[in-house]
Amino acid sequence: MLSAIQIKQHVFIHVEVICDPDCLKAPDNESYEVTLSATEPTQEAADSPWKMNVDVRFGPSDNTKPARYRGHLTVMGFFEVHPEFAEDKRLDLVRMNGGSLLLGAIREMVLTLSSRSARGPFELPAFDARMFLKKPETSQAPRN
């Protein structure tokens, strides 16, 4: 059985992952701040795909603690919702499931890019998918 939501396409519209030249390996006290935001899903017409962007920024949680990476990524996704899915619940479905799918794409991209670095792989934290139900901008911060 297929999911009620299908991702039709996702494209990265901003990718920036920068290595700190002074931090060659993961220090014991490495600490990041991660900021996540999402646009409100939109649909141009009843039969057109839903569109949504997810934006993630990460870097040192404070300038006194080292962090190997800093970055900013934005991904745009297009989704179809099964026509039998309740119309009054579609927006929340796209917010939560669409946001989660796009965040997963960002996490994968950061891990892929950092895995090829001499500084070693960096994996963004997982987030509670319910945060995407907040409107229109959502955020969640520090990671230690």
N, C-alpha and C positions, 0 to 999 in steps of 0.2 A: 504494500500500500504506500503510495507516495504521500509526501507531506502536503499540507494545504497551501504551502508557499514554496515556490521554486525560484531560485536565482537564475535569471536569464543571462546576465552579464555583470561583471564587475571590472572596473578599470581604476588604476591608480592615477590620480590627478596631481599628487605631490608626493615625492619620496626623497627624504633626506635623512641619512644615518651617518653621523660623524664620529670618528674615533678620536679620543683624547690622546694626543701624542705623548703626554707625560704619564699615562696610566697604561702600562704594557700588559698587566694581568689583573685578574679580578682581586681587588684588595679585600681583606676581611671586613672592613667597615664600609664597603660600597653601599650606597643608598640612593634611590631614585625617587623622583616625583613624576607621576604619570597623570596627564590630564586628558580626558576623553570628552568629546562632544559629538552630537549627532544632529543633523537637520531633521525637521519634521518631514515625514514621508509625504510625497505628493503624487497625484495621478491626474493627467491632463484630461482624460475622458474615461468613462466607465469601462471601456474595453482596452484601454492602454495600460502599459506596465506601470507599477509604482516605482518611484525614484527616491533614493535616500543617500546621504553622505555620512560617513563616519570619519572623524578627525582625531588623531592621537599625537600628543607631544610628550616627550620624556627627556629627562636630563637629571643632573645631580640634585638631590633634595636640598642641599645647601652648599654654598661655594667652598666650605671648609672640608667637605668630605669628597673623596675621589669617586669618579664614575667613569667607566670605560667608554660609554657612548652617550650621545644626545641625539634626538631626532624628532622629525615631524613627518607624518604620513597622512594622506587623505585618500580615501577610496570612495568611489561612487558606484552604487549598485542599482540594478533594475530587476524587479520582481514581478511574478505573476501569482495571483491568488486564485485558488480553485473556485469556479463560479458557484459551487454549492455551499461554500463557506459563508456563514452568516454575515450579511453586509455590514451590520452595526459593529462587528468585531474585527473587521479587516484592517483598520488603521492600527489597532493595537497589535495584531498579528505581524504586520510589517515592521512596526516599531521594534518589537522584542525579537522576533526571529530574524528579520532582515538585519537589524543592528548587530545581532550575535554573529551572523554569517560574515558580515563585513569586518567586524572586529577580529574574527578568526583569520580572515585573509591578511589583515595587517600584522597580526602576531606571527603568522607564517612568513611573511615578507621580511620582517625584522630578524627573525631567527635565521632565515636563509642568507641574508646579507651579512649578518654578524658571524655566521659559521665559517665564512671564508676569510675572516680577519685573523691576524696574528693575536689579537686580544681575546679571542675565544667567543663562543656563542653567547647571545643575550636573549632571554625569553621574557617578553612582557607578561605581566600577571593576568590571570583570568579575572573577569568581572562578573558580577551578578547581572544576568540578562534582564532582570526586572527594572534595572536602572534606565533602560531605553523607553520604558513606559512613561517616564517624566517628559513633559513637553516644554518648549521645543528644544532647548539646549540642556544636555545632561553632562555631569562631570563627576568624577571620582578621583581622589588624589592619593596621598603619599603611599609609597611602597618602601618598606625597610627590609 
